[in-house]
Amino acid sequence: MRIVIAEDDALLREGLALLLRAEGLDVVATAGDPSGLLDAVDAHTPDVAIVDVRMPPTHTDEGIRAAVGARRRHPGLAVLVLSAYVEQAFATDLLGAGAAGLGYLLKERVGRVQEFLDALHRVVAGGTAVDPEVVAQLFARTRPDAGLDRLSPREREVLALMAEGLGNAAIAERLFVTDGAVHKHIRSIFAKLDLPPTDDVDRRVAAVLRHLEDARRPR
């Protein structure tokens, strides 16, 4: 796995590089600003870019915009976004724009090394990784929805784990149930949210967006 790190905090940037290299991963370049990220991606064509949301010069959304630009130039690039806080618009935009090969984690998650590495491998494999705290805060802000109201507490748990990007086997392990039980819960979620099978829509993403998009609406 070839990795580029874009983080303006030199201590965190070098700490991440040391951590990943200690795990046998190939950190091909690091950058402290958006232009450095784009140059590194062009020069090294990595598998994944780990990108801070807030970078110079304004420390608002430069990291996100640079990541979007990098993926536009290199469509196969996976991106794992790091943020110090839950930034609602960035999290929901991440999924809404098409979540394959994308992740959004709070920086504190890096200290939980195995969780961080699992998320990194998941996005490189084309999956999604959304921090559990991001999901929890967005769900807490979500207003009732006729379809969502029909979900049982267990189905809501399953949907929350789907929003983190976990597959059926990982959900089963987290909830201490069988794969078959998870499959039944997900089928029930799709039915209650009126999401029939179709070639045009990924039902897992559509179900998650029913929660996350509602959290963005004005109260």
Sequence and secondary structure as in RCSB ss.txt:
>XXXX:A:sequence
MRIVIAEDDALLREGLALLLRAEGLDVVATAGDPSGLLDAVDAHTPDVAIVDVRMPPTHTDEGIRAAVGARRRHP
GLAVLVLSAYVEQAFATDLLGAGAAGLGYLLKERVGRVQEFLDALHRVVAGGTAVDPEVVAQLFARTRPDAGLDR
LSPREREVLALMAEGLGNAAIAERLFVTDGAVHKHIRSIFAKLDLPPTDDVDRRVAAVLRHLEDARRPR
>XXXX:A:secstr
 EEEEE S HHHHHHHHHHHHHTT EEEEEESSHHHHHHHHHHH  SEEEEESS TTTTSSHHHHHHHHHHHHST
T EEEEEESS  HHHHHHHHHT  TTEEEEEGGGGGSHHHHHHHHHHHHTT EEE HHHHHHHHHT    HHHHT
S HHHHHHHHHHHTT  HHHHHHHHT  HHHHHHHHHHHHHHTT    SS  HHHHHHHHHHHHHTS  
